[in-house]
Amino acid sequence: MPAITLAFVVEEHDHLNGIAALQKYVLSNIESAFVLDGIQRLSTLERAHKDANESDEDFPNDQALFLNVLICNSTDNLLYRMITLNNGQRPMTTRHQIEILTSNLFEGDVDSVFLAKEKDNIRKDQGVFSKSDFVLAYIAFLSNSTTVDSQKLIQEKLDDLLANKILEHDPTEDGLQFTQVMELIGRLCANKSLDKWFKTANNLIGFTSSIRSSFNQFKKIGVSEFLDFVDTFEEAFKSFDVAKLKLGRARRLAVAYAIKNYRRGQDLDVTDLTEQLVDVIE
């Protein structure tokens, strides 16, 4: 049977030097492992084990089972490796892979951001976001793209697009993790107006798709400074005839552009920002 691939997220792994240390870690933490490749093989093995009669008590221990073990320093890195491994095999959609791997990441709260399931119906509370919106935001962050849930594309082609976007550039190279982005959003959401702004899914997706380019500036930004920028942006966006726009797409693209170019755009007035957004939206 081909090797099953397991992965562990270990932020600090300098102590895992040598086979003995790795073996001890894997055996002690096997319950927290992610199965990156081999779910169907494991299921088949489990069924075969249950079907074995009493004379086969040693099954499957009388044969060697091989494992590939990956040690990843973050969930982002783990997801990238998973998509790299599975790209082209169609075991599940890229979005489904992300939903599975982020089940732990998106539990509870991260610095004033609390992620709730849709059925909880408490999104009006400050700092409480839809979990499904943050899954889309995470895909936008990894792929550097606002095209994360297009209804124009059939699912297979959308999945191809997302996988290729993510694989185009290793999203872990710059060291920025999505949890840091969540913390930033949580800090900005201390303001009720910004909290409401981020709860518009198109704003959230546009923001996370481009934040990589300007995260260092945003680490230093004050809440009032960003609120002023958002006010300017919204006034500029009002200049467009919404009847002639695909509004959701236009807003995502406009927000993505504004965040990506924040350094040179933070001091623009409404007129200048409107002029820049014309080419982006149209």
Buried (B, 14 or more C-beta within 10 A) or exposed (E): EEEBBBBBBBEEBEEBEEEEEBEEBBEEEEEEBBBBBBEEBEEEBEEEEEEEEEEEEEBBEEEEEEEBBBBBBBBBBBBBBBBEBBBEEEEBBBBEBBBBBBEEBBEEBBBBBBBBEEEEEEEEEEBBBBBBBBBBBBBBBBBBBBBBBEEEBEEEEBBBBBBEBBBEBEBBEEEBBBBBBBBBBBBBBEBEEBBEBBBBBBBBBBBBBBBBBBBEEBEEBEBEEBBEBBEBBEBBBEEBEEEEBEEBBBBBBBBBBBBBBBEEBBEBEBEEBBEBBEEBBE
